[in-house]
Amino acid sequence: SMKSKILALSKSREFRTLLKSKKASNKYVTIFFGNLNNRNKNILNISFVAEKKIGNAVKRNKIKRRLKNIMNDAYKKISINLDYSYLVIAKSTMLNNEFKKIKEILFQEFKKIK
């Protein structure tokens, strides 16, 4: 399979840094984004979080898989600012199966982040 252009955040320190930086929020997710040091700027540095309160592991994994699919696609189709690293926190509304709608909103959101 094609090597993913997505790299997950690796350290809890990176998570903490992003949680203190800029954020964008919509119906489906909250996106935290900011500059992390010594990052490869040619790939999308992003992690997805689905909190326990959203549901069991199966539901949470489904949501994360969904977000990853959307972002793999976004990477190919829209210009995402690769200077930033991203932390995407899912909301329970993601369980409503409007995949196309979710994708649309996420694409819009990432286009706005400059």
N, CA, C and O atoms as a Tinker XYZ file with bonds, in Angstrom:
   456  protein
     1  N      0.848000   -1.203000    0.000000    73     2
     2  CA     0.000000    0.000000    0.000000    64     1     3
     3  C      0.876000    1.244000    0.000000    63     2     4     5
     4  O      2.034000    1.194000    0.415000    81     3
     5  N      0.337000    2.331000   -0.455000    73     3     6
     6  CA     1.083000    3.575000   -0.497000    64     5     7
     7  C      1.431000    4.009000    0.920000    63     6     8     9
     8  O      0.595000    3.975000    1.823000    81     7
     9  N      2.675000    4.413000    1.091000    73     7    10
    10  CA     3.068000    4.851000    2.419000    64     9    11
    11  C      2.260000    6.089000    2.802000    63    10    12    13
    12  O      2.138000    7.035000    2.024000    81    11
    13  N      1.722000    6.063000    3.993000    73    11    14
    14  CA     0.902000    7.177000    4.450000    64    13    15
    15  C      1.723000    8.445000    4.557000    63    14    16    17
    16  O      2.894000    8.414000    4.935000    81    15
    17  N      1.101000    9.550000    4.223000    73    15    18
    18  CA     1.767000   10.842000    4.327000    64    17    19
    19  C      1.455000   11.449000    5.687000    63    18    20    21
    20  O      1.693000   12.632000    5.928000    81    19
    21  N      0.922000   10.620000    6.565000    73    19    22
    22  CA     0.519000   11.107000    7.874000    64    21    23
    23  C      1.425000   10.515000    8.941000    63    22    24    25
    24  O      1.715000    9.319000    8.933000    81    23
    25  N      1.867000   11.364000    9.857000    73    23    26
    26  CA     2.682000   10.881000   10.964000    64    25    27
    27  C      2.038000   11.309000   12.268000    63    26    28    29
    28  O      1.694000   12.477000   12.450000    81    27
    29  N      1.879000   10.368000   13.165000    73    27    30
    30  CA     1.251000   10.691000   14.447000    64    29    31
    31  C      2.216000   11.467000   15.350000    63    30    32    33
    32  O      3.435000   11.358000   15.222000    81    31
    33  N      1.651000   12.233000   16.245000    73    31    34
    34  CA     2.479000   12.906000   17.250000    64    33    35
    35  C      3.087000   11.821000   18.113000    63    34    36    37
    36  O      2.479000   10.770000   18.318000    81    35
    37  N      4.297000   12.072000   18.625000    73    35    38
    38  CA     4.934000   10.967000   19.326000    64    37    39
    39  C      5.015000   11.125000   20.836000    63    38    40    41
    40  O      5.089000   10.125000   21.551000    81    39
    41  N      5.002000   12.331000   21.332000    73    39    42
    42  CA     5.231000   12.475000   22.763000    64    41    43
    43  C      4.105000   13.229000   23.446000    63    42    44    45
    44  O      3.473000   14.102000   22.852000    81    43
    45  N      3.867000   12.886000   24.680000    73    43    46
    46  CA     2.807000   13.577000   25.406000    64    45    47
    47  C      3.128000   15.069000   25.499000    63    46    48    49
    48  O      2.228000   15.905000   25.579000    81    47
    49  N      4.410000   15.385000   25.487000    73    47    50
    50  CA     4.818000   16.793000   25.493000    64    49    51
    51  C      4.272000   17.507000   24.258000    63    50    52    53
    52  O      3.855000   18.663000   24.335000    81    51
    53  N      4.277000   16.811000   23.119000    73    51    54
    54  CA     3.754000   17.410000   21.889000    64    53    55
    55  C      2.255000   17.658000   22.011000    63    54    56    57
    56  O      1.744000   18.684000   21.562000    81    55
    57  N      1.564000   16.707000   22.622000    73    55    58
    58  CA     0.132000   16.879000   22.840000    64    57    59
    59  C     -0.124000   18.101000   23.716000    63    58    60    61
    60  O     -0.981000   18.932000   23.419000    81    59
    61  N      0.638000   18.188000   24.800000    73    59    62
    62  CA     0.444000   19.301000   25.726000    64    61    63
    63  C      0.722000   20.644000   25.059000    63    62    64    65
    64  O     -0.004000   21.614000   25.276000    81    63
    65  N      1.773000   20.694000   24.249000    73    63    66
    66  CA     2.100000   21.928000   23.539000    64    65    67
    67  C      0.940000   22.344000   22.645000    63    66    68    69
    68  O      0.544000   23.510000   22.638000    81    67
    69  N      0.396000   21.398000   21.893000    73    67    70
    70  CA    -0.685000   21.734000   20.969000    64    69    71
    71  C     -1.952000   22.135000   21.705000    63    70    72    73
    72  O     -2.679000   23.019000   21.254000    81    71
    73  N     -2.222000   21.496000   22.829000    73    71    74
    74  CA    -3.425000   21.835000   23.589000    64    73    75
    75  C     -3.377000   23.275000   24.089000    63    74    76    77
    76  O     -4.407000   23.862000   24.422000    81    75
    77  N     -2.158000   23.843000   24.137000    73    75    78
    78  CA    -2.031000   25.223000   24.591000    64    77    79
    79  C     -1.965000   26.199000   23.412000    63    78    80    81
    80  O     -1.951000   27.415000   23.608000    81    79
    81  N     -1.925000   25.663000   22.190000    73    79    82
    82  CA    -1.783000   26.574000   21.052000    64    81    83
    83  C     -3.134000   26.912000   20.438000    63    82    84    85
    84  O     -4.145000   26.936000   21.139000    81    83
    85  N     -3.159000   27.170000   19.141000    73    83    86
    86  CA    -4.401000   27.648000   18.527000    64    85    87
    87  C     -5.422000   26.537000   18.355000    63    86    88    89
    88  O     -5.084000   25.354000   18.303000    81    87
    89  N     -6.697000   26.952000   18.267000    73    87    90
    90  CA    -7.692000   25.909000   18.061000    64    89    91
    91  C     -8.838000   26.373000   17.170000    63    90    92    93
    92  O     -9.188000   27.552000   17.124000    81    91
    93  N     -9.401000   25.413000   16.476000    73    91    94
    94  CA   -10.563000   25.659000   15.620000    64    93    95
    95  C    -11.576000   24.590000   15.981000    63    94    96    97
    96  O    -11.225000   23.428000   16.186000    81    95
    97  N    -12.827000   24.989000   16.057000    73    95    98
    98  CA   -13.822000   24.035000   16.520000    64    97    99
    99  C    -15.024000   24.022000   15.587000    63    98   100   101
   100  O    -15.410000   25.064000   15.057000    81    99
   101  N    -15.606000   22.869000   15.385000    73    99   102
   102  CA   -16.847000   22.793000   14.623000    64   101   103
   103  C    -17.719000   21.691000   15.203000    63   102   104   105
   104  O    -17.428000   21.148000   16.269000    81   103
   105  N    -18.777000   21.372000   14.498000    73   103   106
   106  CA   -19.762000   20.413000   14.991000    64   105   107
   107  C    -19.162000   19.029000   15.287000    63   106   108   109
   108  O    -19.618000   18.330000   16.192000    81   107
   109  N    -18.148000   18.647000   14.524000    73   107   110
   110  CA   -17.639000   17.282000   14.626000    64   109   111
   111  C    -16.327000   17.106000   15.374000    63   110   112   113
   112  O    -16.078000   16.062000   15.978000    81   111
   113  N    -15.495000   18.134000   15.328000    73   111   114
   114  CA   -14.168000   17.997000   15.946000    64   113   115
   115  C    -13.681000   19.327000   16.511000    63   114   116   117
   116  O    -14.188000   20.396000   16.173000    81   115
   117  N    -12.689000   19.225000   17.373000    73   115   118
   118  CA   -11.915000   20.398000   17.763000    64   117   119
   119  C    -10.505000   20.128000   17.251000    63   118   120   121
   120  O     -9.940000   19.063000   17.499000    81   119
   121  N     -9.948000   21.088000   16.544000    73   119   122
   122  CA    -8.607000   20.928000   15.984000    64   121   123
   123  C     -7.660000   21.878000   16.716000    63   122   124   125
   124  O     -7.852000   23.094000   16.706000    81   123
   125  N     -6.644000   21.311000   17.345000    73   123   126
   126  CA    -5.600000   22.141000   17.947000    64   125   127
   127  C     -4.432000   22.119000   16.975000    63   126   128   129
   128  O     -4.115000   21.073000   16.409000    81   127
   129  N     -3.789000   23.267000   16.776000    73   127   130
   130  CA    -2.670000   23.272000   15.841000    64   129   131
   131  C     -1.624000   24.295000   16.252000    63   130   132   133
   132  O     -1.941000   25.319000   16.858000    81   131
   133  N     -0.392000   24.009000   15.922000    73   131   134
   134  CA     0.693000   24.913000   16.279000    64   133   135
   135  C      2.005000   24.360000   15.773000    63   134   136   137
   136  O      2.060000   23.280000   15.184000    81   135
   137  N      3.057000   25.116000   16.010000    73   135   138
   138  CA     4.373000   24.680000   15.557000    64   137   139
   139  C      5.045000   23.805000   16.593000    63   138   140   141
   140  O      5.141000   24.174000   17.763000    81   139
   141  N      5.500000   22.668000   16.167000    73   139   142
   142  CA     6.321000   21.820000   17.035000    64   141   143
   143  C      7.736000   21.866000   16.463000    63   142   144   145
   144  O      7.920000   21.963000   15.250000    81   143
   145  N      8.714000   21.796000   17.327000    73   143   146
   146  CA    10.096000   21.879000   16.859000    64   145   147
   147  C     10.515000   20.671000   16.035000    63   146   148   149
   148  O      9.912000   19.600000   16.099000    81   147
   149  N     11.564000   20.884000   15.267000    73   147   150
   150  CA    12.209000   19.868000   14.435000    64   149   151
   151  C     11.253000   18.816000   13.876000    63   150   152   153
   152  O     11.391000   17.620000   14.131000    81   151
   153  N     10.301000   19.293000   13.124000    73   151   154
   154  CA     9.339000   18.414000   12.474000    64   153   155
   155  C      9.621000   18.348000   10.983000    63   154   156   157
   156  O     10.010000   19.344000   10.373000    81   155
   157  N      9.424000   17.184000   10.404000    73   155   158
   158  CA     9.514000   17.047000    8.955000    64   157   159
   159  C      8.341000   17.811000    8.345000    63   158   160   161
   160  O      7.185000   17.454000    8.568000    81   159
   161  N      8.633000   18.858000    7.577000    73   159   162
   162  CA     7.556000   19.715000    7.060000    64   161   163
   163  C      6.944000   19.175000    5.763000    63   162   164   165
   164  O      6.098000   19.833000    5.156000    81   163
   165  N      7.364000   17.997000    5.344000    73   163   166
   166  CA     6.810000   17.468000    4.091000    64   165   167
   167  C      5.710000   16.459000    4.338000    63   166   168   169
   168  O      5.107000   15.938000    3.400000    81   167
   169  N      5.456000   16.188000    5.601000    73   167   170
   170  CA     4.362000   15.281000    5.897000    64   169   171
   171  C      3.414000   15.913000    6.883000    63   170   172   173
   172  O      3.742000   16.883000    7.566000    81   171
   173  N      2.249000   15.348000    6.941000    73   171   174
   174  CA     1.210000   15.870000    7.813000    64   173   175
   175  C      1.361000   15.236000    9.185000    63   174   176   177
   176  O      1.153000   14.035000    9.356000    81   175
   177  N      1.720000   16.048000   10.146000    73   175   178
   178  CA     1.922000   15.568000   11.509000    64   177   179
   179  C      0.604000   15.766000   12.277000    63   178   180   181
   180  O      0.245000   16.883000   12.649000    81   179
   181  N     -0.095000   14.664000   12.499000    73   179   182
   182  CA    -1.455000   14.782000   13.033000    64   181   183
   183  C     -1.811000   13.572000   13.892000    63   182   184   185
   184  O     -1.408000   12.448000   13.594000    81   183
   185  N     -2.562000   13.811000   14.948000    73   183   186
   186  CA    -3.073000   12.699000   15.752000    64   185   187
   187  C     -4.560000   12.895000   15.983000    63   186   188   189
   188  O     -5.069000   14.015000   15.999000    81   187
   189  N     -5.240000   11.770000   16.160000    73   187   190
   190  CA    -6.686000   11.788000   16.355000    64   189   191
   191  C     -7.033000   11.219000   17.716000    63   190   192   193
   192  O     -6.504000   10.187000   18.129000    81   191
   193  N     -7.929000   11.907000   18.406000    73   191   194
   194  CA    -8.321000   11.452000   19.734000    64   193   195
   195  C     -9.838000   11.324000   19.791000    63   194   196   197
   196  O    -10.567000   12.233000   19.395000    81   195
   197  N    -10.296000   10.194000   20.283000    73   195   198
   198  CA   -11.721000   10.012000   20.550000    64   197   199
   199  C    -11.808000    9.660000   22.025000    63   198   200   201
   200  O    -11.357000    8.593000   22.441000    81   199
   201  N    -12.379000   10.540000   22.806000    73   199   202
   202  CA   -12.383000   10.337000   24.253000    64   201   203
   203  C    -13.312000    9.205000   24.670000    63   202   204   205
   204  O    -14.248000    8.841000   23.957000    81   203
   205  N    -13.025000    8.668000   25.835000    73   203   206
   206  CA   -13.781000    7.523000   26.354000    64   205   207
   207  C    -15.287000    7.767000   26.389000    63   206   208   209
   208  O    -16.080000    6.863000   26.126000    81   207
   209  N    -15.667000    8.990000   26.714000    73   207   210
   210  CA   -17.094000    9.265000   26.875000    64   209   211
   211  C    -17.878000    9.111000   25.565000    63   210   212   213
   212  O    -19.108000    9.049000   25.574000    81   211
   213  N    -17.161000    9.052000   24.446000    73   211   214
   214  CA   -17.831000    8.896000   23.152000    64   213   215
   215  C    -18.433000    7.506000   22.992000    63   214   216   217
   216  O    -19.451000    7.332000   22.321000    81   215
   217  N    -17.798000    6.526000   23.610000    73   215   218
   218  CA   -18.337000    5.173000   23.461000    64   217   219
   219  C    -17.248000    4.134000   23.653000    63   218   220   221
   220  O    -16.135000    4.450000   24.072000    81   219
   221  N    -17.580000    2.904000   23.344000    73   219   222
   222  CA   -16.620000    1.810000   23.540000    64   221   223
   223  C    -15.485000    1.879000   22.515000    63   222   224   225
   224  O    -15.494000    2.711000   21.608000    81   223
   225  N    -14.526000    1.001000   22.681000    73   223   226
   226  CA   -13.335000    1.015000   21.827000    64   225   227
   227  C    -13.686000    0.860000   20.354000    63   226   228   229
   228  O    -13.058000    1.478000   19.494000    81   227
   229  N    -14.679000    0.042000   20.065000    73   227   230
   230  CA   -15.070000   -0.189000   18.674000    64   229   231
   231  C    -15.529000    1.125000   18.034000    63   230   232   233
   232  O    -15.124000    1.470000   16.924000    81   231
   233  N    -16.379000    1.842000   18.761000    73   231   234
   234  CA   -16.872000    3.130000   18.250000    64   233   235
   235  C    -15.738000    4.131000   18.111000    63   234   236   237
   236  O    -15.644000    4.842000   17.110000    81   235
   237  N    -14.874000    4.185000   19.126000    73   235   238
   238  CA   -13.773000    5.150000   19.084000    64   237   239
   239  C    -12.806000    4.845000   17.948000    63   238   240   241
   240  O    -12.313000    5.749000   17.274000    81   239
   241  N    -12.542000    3.558000   17.747000    73   239   242
   242  CA   -11.628000    3.186000   16.666000    64   241   243
   243  C    -12.229000    3.498000   15.307000    63   242   244   245
   244  O    -11.525000    3.898000   14.381000    81   243
   245  N    -13.530000    3.312000   15.200000    73   243   246
   246  CA   -14.208000    3.619000   13.946000    64   245   247
   247  C    -14.059000    5.103000   13.622000    63   246   248   249
   248  O    -13.777000    5.487000   12.487000    81   247
   249  N    -14.257000    5.921000   14.646000    73   247   250
   250  CA   -14.138000    7.366000   14.460000    64   249   251
   251  C    -12.724000    7.751000   14.049000    63   250   252   253
   252  O    -12.531000    8.568000   13.149000    81   251
   253  N    -11.745000    7.164000   14.708000    73   251   254
   254  CA   -10.358000    7.499000   14.390000    64   253   255
   255  C     -9.985000    7.040000   12.976000    63   254   256   257
   256  O     -9.257000    7.724000   12.256000    81   255
   257  N    -10.495000    5.879000   12.604000    73   255   258
   258  CA   -10.236000    5.361000   11.254000    64   257   259
   259  C    -10.827000    6.305000   10.217000    63   258   260   261
   260  O    -10.214000    6.617000    9.196000    81   259
   261  N    -12.037000    6.741000   10.519000    73   259   262
   262  CA   -12.758000    7.667000    9.668000    64   261   263
   263  C    -11.982000    8.974000    9.474000    63   262   264   265
   264  O    -11.818000    9.459000    8.354000    81   263
   265  N    -11.512000    9.526000   10.591000    73   263   266
   266  CA   -10.764000   10.778000   10.537000    64   265   267
   267  C     -9.468000   10.600000    9.743000    63   266   268   269
   268  O     -9.063000   11.474000    8.976000    81   267
   269  N     -8.840000    9.458000    9.945000    73   267   270
   270  CA    -7.588000    9.211000    9.236000    64   269   271
   271  C     -7.830000    9.107000    7.732000    63   270   272   273
   272  O     -7.049000    9.624000    6.933000    81   271
   273  N     -8.911000    8.441000    7.355000    73   271   274
   274  CA    -9.276000    8.347000    5.933000    64   273   275
   275  C     -9.506000    9.724000    5.339000    63   274   276   277
   276  O     -9.014000   10.050000    4.258000    81   275
   277  N    -10.267000   10.524000    6.075000    73   275   278
   278  CA   -10.583000   11.872000    5.598000    64   277   279
   279  C     -9.301000   12.684000    5.416000    63   278   280   281
   280  O     -9.135000   13.382000    4.416000    81   279
   281  N     -8.398000   12.586000    6.394000    73   279   282
   282  CA    -7.186000   13.392000    6.321000    64   281   283
   283  C     -6.198000   12.885000    5.272000    63   282   284   285
   284  O     -5.445000   13.671000    4.697000    81   283
   285  N     -6.197000   11.584000    5.024000    73   283   286
   286  CA    -5.356000   11.067000    3.937000    64   285   287
   287  C     -5.828000   11.645000    2.615000    63   286   288   289
   288  O     -5.026000   11.995000    1.749000    81   287
   289  N     -7.136000   11.736000    2.477000    73   287   290
   290  CA    -7.735000   12.275000    1.278000    64   289   291
   291  C     -7.489000   13.779000    1.183000    63   290   292   293
   292  O     -7.163000   14.305000    0.119000    81   291
   293  N     -7.652000   14.450000    2.308000    73   291   294
   294  CA    -7.444000   15.897000    2.350000    64   293   295
   295  C     -6.015000   16.233000    1.943000    63   294   296   297
   296  O     -5.764000   17.221000    1.253000    81   295
   297  N     -5.095000   15.400000    2.379000    73   295   298
   298  CA    -3.680000   15.624000    2.071000    64   297   299
   299  C     -3.465000   15.676000    0.563000    63   298   300   301
   300  O     -2.667000   16.468000    0.062000    81   299
   301  N     -4.196000   14.809000   -0.159000    73   299   302
   302  CA    -4.050000   14.757000   -1.615000    64   301   303
   303  C     -4.814000   15.876000   -2.315000    63   302   304   305
   304  O     -4.384000   16.364000   -3.360000    81   303
   305  N     -5.950000   16.285000   -1.740000    73   303   306
   306  CA    -6.866000   17.143000   -2.489000    64   305   307
   307  C     -6.868000   18.622000   -2.136000    63   306   308   309
   308  O     -7.238000   19.452000   -2.966000    81   307
   309  N     -6.465000   18.963000   -0.933000    73   307   310
   310  CA    -6.470000   20.392000   -0.594000    64   309   311
   311  C     -5.098000   20.773000   -0.050000    63   310   312   313
   312  O     -4.315000   19.903000    0.332000    81   311
   313  N     -4.811000   22.050000   -0.015000    73   311   314
   314  CA    -3.500000   22.405000    0.512000    64   313   315
   315  C     -3.621000   22.604000    2.018000    63   314   316   317
   316  O     -4.294000   23.516000    2.498000    81   315
   317  N     -2.962000   21.742000    2.726000    73   315   318
   318  CA    -2.966000   21.799000    4.186000    64   317   319
   319  C     -1.660000   22.449000    4.615000    63   318   320   321
   320  O     -0.605000   22.183000    4.038000    81   319
   321  N     -1.734000   23.289000    5.614000    73   319   322
   322  CA    -0.522000   23.937000    6.097000    64   321   323
   323  C      0.340000   22.932000    6.869000    63   322   324   325
   324  O      0.030000   22.580000    8.008000    81   323
   325  N      1.416000   22.481000    6.240000    73   323   326
   326  CA     2.266000   21.452000    6.853000    64   325   327
   327  C      3.270000   22.029000    7.853000    63   326   328   329
   328  O      4.028000   21.290000    8.481000    81   327
   329  N      3.266000   23.369000    7.995000    73   327   330
   330  CA     4.136000   23.956000    9.015000    64   329   331
   331  C      3.600000   23.643000   10.401000    63   330   332   333
   332  O      4.346000   23.607000   11.380000    81   331
   333  N      2.307000   23.421000   10.468000    73   331   334
   334  CA     1.683000   23.125000   11.754000    64   333   335
   335  C      1.590000   21.630000   12.000000    63   334   336   337
   336  O      1.576000   20.824000   11.069000    81   335
   337  N      1.529000   21.282000   13.273000    73   335   338
   338  CA     1.179000   19.921000   13.671000    64   337   339
   339  C     -0.237000   20.028000   14.212000    63   338   340   341
   340  O     -0.647000   21.081000   14.701000    81   339
   341  N     -0.982000   18.932000   14.123000    73   339   342
   342  CA    -2.402000   18.973000   14.461000    64   341   343
   343  C     -2.813000   17.882000   15.440000    63   342   344   345
   344  O     -2.294000   16.766000   15.430000    81   343
   345  N     -3.757000   18.251000   16.275000    73   343   346
   346  CA    -4.373000   17.292000   17.179000    64   345   347
   347  C     -5.879000   17.433000   16.965000    63   346   348   349
   348  O     -6.459000   18.485000   17.234000    81   347
   349  N     -6.497000   16.373000   16.483000    73   347   350
   350  CA    -7.926000   16.434000   16.166000    64   349   351
   351  C     -8.706000   15.639000   17.203000    63   350   352   353
   352  O     -8.537000   14.427000   17.331000    81   351
   353  N     -9.554000   16.333000   17.936000    73   351   354
   354  CA   -10.324000   15.674000   18.987000    64   353   355
   355  C    -11.762000   15.505000   18.516000    63   354   356   357
   356  O    -12.462000   16.483000   18.255000    81   355
   357  N    -12.185000   14.269000   18.415000    73   355   358
   358  CA   -13.515000   13.969000   17.887000    64   357   359
   359  C    -14.604000   14.281000   18.901000    63   358   360   361
   360  O    -14.414000   14.129000   20.108000    81   359
   361  N    -15.744000   14.719000   18.390000    73   359   362
   362  CA   -16.919000   14.891000   19.239000    64   361   363
   363  C    -17.861000   13.727000   18.949000    63   362   364   365
   364  O    -17.745000   13.057000   17.922000    81   363
   365  N    -18.783000   13.501000   19.859000    73   363   366
   366  CA   -19.667000   12.348000   19.696000    64   365   367
   367  C    -20.572000   12.467000   18.466000    63   366   368   369
   368  O    -21.116000   11.470000   17.993000    81   367
   369  N    -20.730000   13.691000   17.950000    73   367   370
   370  CA   -21.534000   13.877000   16.735000    64   369   371
   371  C    -20.947000   13.106000   15.558000    63   370   372   373
   372  O    -21.639000   12.852000   14.572000    81   371
   373  N    -19.673000   12.734000   15.658000    73   371   374
   374  CA   -19.047000   11.956000   14.581000    64   373   375
   375  C    -19.712000   10.611000   14.387000    63   374   376   377
   376  O    -19.562000    9.974000   13.344000    81   375
   377  N    -20.449000   10.183000   15.403000    73   375   378
   378  CA   -21.105000    8.881000   15.293000    64   377   379
   379  C    -22.325000    8.925000   14.369000    63   378   380   381
   380  O    -22.796000    7.896000   13.885000    81   379
   381  N    -22.826000   10.149000   14.138000    73   379   382
   382  CA   -23.896000   10.265000   13.147000    64   381   383
   383  C    -23.247000    9.983000   11.806000    63   382   384   385
   384  O    -22.278000   10.636000   11.419000    81   383
   385  N    -23.794000    9.002000   11.103000    73   383   386
   386  CA   -23.070000    8.538000    9.924000    64   385   387
   387  C    -23.199000    9.405000    8.684000    63   386   388   389
   388  O    -23.530000    8.900000    7.611000    81   387
   389  N    -22.945000   10.693000    8.812000    73   387   390
   390  CA   -23.004000   11.546000    7.627000    64   389   391
   391  C    -21.578000   11.740000    7.163000    63   390   392   393
   392  O    -21.025000   12.837000    7.251000    81   391
   393  N    -20.989000   10.670000    6.669000    73   391   394
   394  CA   -19.574000   10.710000    6.318000    64   393   395
   395  C    -19.235000   11.874000    5.391000    63   394   396   397
   396  O    -18.246000   12.576000    5.597000    81   395
   397  N    -20.076000   12.072000    4.359000    73   395   398
   398  CA   -19.790000   13.128000    3.385000    64   397   399
   399  C    -19.801000   14.506000    4.020000    63   398   400   401
   400  O    -18.986000   15.373000    3.703000    81   399
   401  N    -20.750000   14.678000    4.924000    73   399   402
   402  CA   -20.893000   15.958000    5.617000    64   401   403
   403  C    -19.665000   16.222000    6.502000    63   402   404   405
   404  O    -19.097000   17.314000    6.506000    81   403
   405  N    -19.284000   15.190000    7.242000    73   403   406
   406  CA   -18.120000   15.303000    8.127000    64   405   407
   407  C    -16.885000   15.689000    7.311000    63   406   408   409
   408  O    -16.108000   16.569000    7.683000    81   407
   409  N    -16.741000   14.996000    6.188000    73   407   410
   410  CA   -15.583000   15.233000    5.327000    64   409   411
   411  C    -15.579000   16.665000    4.801000    63   410   412   413
   412  O    -14.547000   17.336000    4.799000    81   411
   413  N    -16.739000   17.119000    4.360000    73   411   414
   414  CA   -16.880000   18.487000    3.848000    64   413   415
   415  C    -16.430000   19.514000    4.887000    63   414   416   417
   416  O    -15.640000   20.415000    4.604000    81   415
   417  N    -16.963000   19.344000    6.101000    73   415   418
   418  CA   -16.658000   20.295000    7.171000    64   417   419
   419  C    -15.169000   20.264000    7.518000    63   418   420   421
   420  O    -14.559000   21.310000    7.735000    81   419
   421  N    -14.594000   19.077000    7.570000    73   419   422
   422  CA   -13.170000   18.988000    7.890000    64   421   423
   423  C    -12.315000   19.617000    6.795000    63   422   424   425
   424  O    -11.346000   20.317000    7.088000    81   423
   425  N    -12.668000   19.372000    5.544000    73   423   426
   426  CA   -11.939000   19.986000    4.436000    64   425   427
   427  C    -11.982000   21.511000    4.562000    63   426   428   429
   428  O    -10.960000   22.185000    4.444000    81   427
   429  N    -13.179000   22.036000    4.801000    73   427   430
   430  CA   -13.348000   23.488000    4.956000    64   429   431
   431  C    -12.461000   24.013000    6.068000    63   430   432   433
   432  O    -11.780000   25.027000    5.917000    81   431
   433  N    -12.483000   23.303000    7.187000    73   431   434
   434  CA   -11.743000   23.739000    8.365000    64   433   435
   435  C    -10.248000   23.787000    8.073000    63   434   436   437
   436  O     -9.572000   24.749000    8.438000    81   435
   437  N     -9.730000   22.751000    7.416000    73   435   438
   438  CA    -8.286000   22.706000    7.157000    64   437   439
   439  C     -7.863000   23.697000    6.093000    63   438   440   441
   440  O     -6.715000   24.141000    6.077000    81   439
   441  N     -8.781000   24.050000    5.201000    73   439   442
   442  CA    -8.463000   25.085000    4.197000    64   441   443
   443  C     -8.313000   26.439000    4.879000    63   442   444   445
   444  O     -7.538000   27.286000    4.435000    81   443
   445  N     -9.059000   26.636000    5.959000    73   443   446
   446  CA    -9.037000   27.940000    6.642000    64   445   447
   447  C     -7.771000   28.156000    7.461000    63   446   448   449
   448  O     -7.375000   29.293000    7.715000    81   447
   449  N     -7.146000   27.074000    7.868000    73   447   450
   450  CA    -5.969000   27.193000    8.750000    64   449   451
   451  C     -4.752000   27.595000    7.929000    63   450   452   453
   452  O     -4.211000   26.802000    7.159000    81   451
   453  N     -4.337000   28.829000    8.109000    73   451   454
   454  CA    -3.213000   29.316000    7.300000    64   453   455
   455  C     -2.008000   29.612000    8.170000    63   454   456
   456  O     -0.968000   30.031000    7.662000    81   455
